[in-house]
């Protein structure tokens, strides 16, 4: 009986030591394994900067330039008609020619105003590091407006109108580059 008790005690100690060793081995494996993040917890993406205020400013410029193009077409028709009349009618008074030149100068000044507004908006974007792409696009739009101004000053109204359409396209590209969705 004493042998059975000793044998039982040895078996119990061995089983206890074995379970302790197994538990210790599991702890070591858990420390060595890289932990996977829980499937429910996802890494948060970097928040997208809010550019809605800047996009609204560019959208306002698009509206202004679009309205200007509409008016520009009507003014240009009148200027071209007056130019044709003065070419065909040698008796055209100096007063009519002076009025036509004055209207052309006002048109060029209006295009300069459009360009200046776009350049001012671009200047506001220049100091913002997250708006550098948009700053460059706005400068490109201001360059197209400058081309329109030069073309209108030389009487190339159709080409100036095409340059104004390019201004709207570049302003639209600016808004699209903001990725507001």
HURA-V319433 format. One line per field, one symbol per residue. phi: phi as a letter, one per 40 degrees, with the letter a starting at -180 (. if undefined). A space follows every 10 residues. Layout:
BEGIN
phi->???
END
This chain:
BEGIN
phi->.ccccccccc cccccccccc cccccccccc cccccccccc cbcccccccc bccccccccc cccccccccc cddcccdccc ccccccccbc cdcccccccc cccccccccc cccccccccc cccccccccc bcccdccccc cccccccccc ccccgccccc ccccccdccc ccdcccccfc c
END
